Amino acid sequence: MIATIPGYFTVAEAVQALHRSHSCVCNYIQNGTLKARRLGREYLIEEKSVKEFVPPPRGNPNFVKRKRKRR
């Protein structure tokens, strides 16, 4: 486990800051959407990257929610 380094977030801290799951944050890192540096077996994410990160929208953008018929 990495000790707290000023100006950097661990993946667990980024999960809490971004309100996303651990797997989502890891996918963002793997895709290059969220910049991170690897240190041993863990990733360090710059605080600036986390604050400026705009997550992509969730779900299917082509999905149209249909209204229910009233009875």
Residue pairs with C-beta under 8 A, 6 or more apart in sequence:
1 42
2 10
2 39
2 40
2 42
2 44
5 44
7 46
7 47
8 44
8 45
8 46
8 47
9 17
9 44
9 45
9 46
9 47
9 50
10 42
10 43
10 44
10 45
11 22
11 25
11 26
11 29
11 36
11 42
11 43
11 45
12 22
14 25
14 34
14 45
14 50
15 21
15 22
15 25
17 50
18 24
18 25
18 50
18 53
18 55
20 28
20 55
24 55
25 34
27 33
28 34
28 53
28 55
29 36
29 43
29 45
33 53
33 56
34 45
34 49
34 50
34 53
35 45
35 46
35 49
36 43
36 44
36 45
36 46
36 49
37 43
37 44
37 45
37 46
38 44
